[in-house]
Amino acid sequence: MIMWIDLWKRTGEEKYMKEIETSLGFLLRCQFRDDVEDPAVRGAFFEGILPPDGTLTPGFYFRDIATIYSVRAMLELMRAVPGDLHYIQY
């Protein structure tokens, strides 16, 4: 998403906005919401899904880098598109 935002800022071409919207949707689907039971992961982003290991442990792969870059990408979007972002379809 950071790359698409940079291209959009440099060129102003609307074709990059579609890629930004797709990326934003992906990021938001990888984020744990407020209704997650474990408070340690609320708002965090998972990096991948692991295959079942025979236990009841959720199979999410976490690394800080997934959350760091997701937040950075959304911050870049907010800086690039000032004002209300309600028109972005994700």
N, C-alpha and C positions, 0 to 999 in steps of 0.2 A: 504494500500500500504506500509505503514511503516513496518508492521509486515512481509510482503512478502520480502521486501528488507533485513530485518534483518535475516530472514531464509536463503535467498540466500547468504548473506555475510558469515554466519556461516557454511553453508554446501557446497556451490558452486554447488548445484544441479540445473540443467537447468529447472526443472519442475516449480520452483518458478518464473522464468523469465516470463513464460506465465501469471501467476497471476499478476505480476507487470505490464505487458503490458495491461491486462484487466483493472486493477485499474487506470492506467494512462489515458486510453481512457475514462473511466467513469468521472474522474476528469475534463478532458478537455471539456467534453460535459456539465459539470455543471458550466462552467466559462463563464461570459459575455465577449464578444469580444469588440474590439475597435469601432465597428459600432453601439453600443447601444446609444440611444439618451440621456439617463441620465448619465452625467459624473460621478455621485456619485457611480455608480455600475460598471463602466468599469473595467474589470480585476477581479472583485469580483467573489466569488463562491456562488451559492445559495444552501440552505440545503434541500429544498423540494418544492413541488408544492402544493398550497392550492386550495381547491375547489372554483369554482366561487361564488362570493358574490353578484352578480346582478349589479355590477358597471363595469366600464372599467379598473379598477385597475388590473395590472398584478398580478397573483396569485403566486408570489414567496416568499418563506419563507427565510429570511436572518438572519444570526447570524454571528458574527465575527469568531466564532470557526470554521465554515466551511472553510473560507479563510485561517485562521491561519494553520490548519492542512493540507490543500491542498498544501500550499506553503512549509510547512515543509516536506511533503512527496516528493515533487519534488526536494527539496534541498538534501534530503537523497539519492535520486536516482542519482543526479548529483555527489555526493560524492562517491557513491558506484561504479559507472561506469564512470571512468574518460575518458575524450576525447569526441569524437563525439557519440551522441546517435541516429544517423540516422537509425540504424538497428532495433531499437525497433519498433515493429508493434503495433499500438494502434488504 
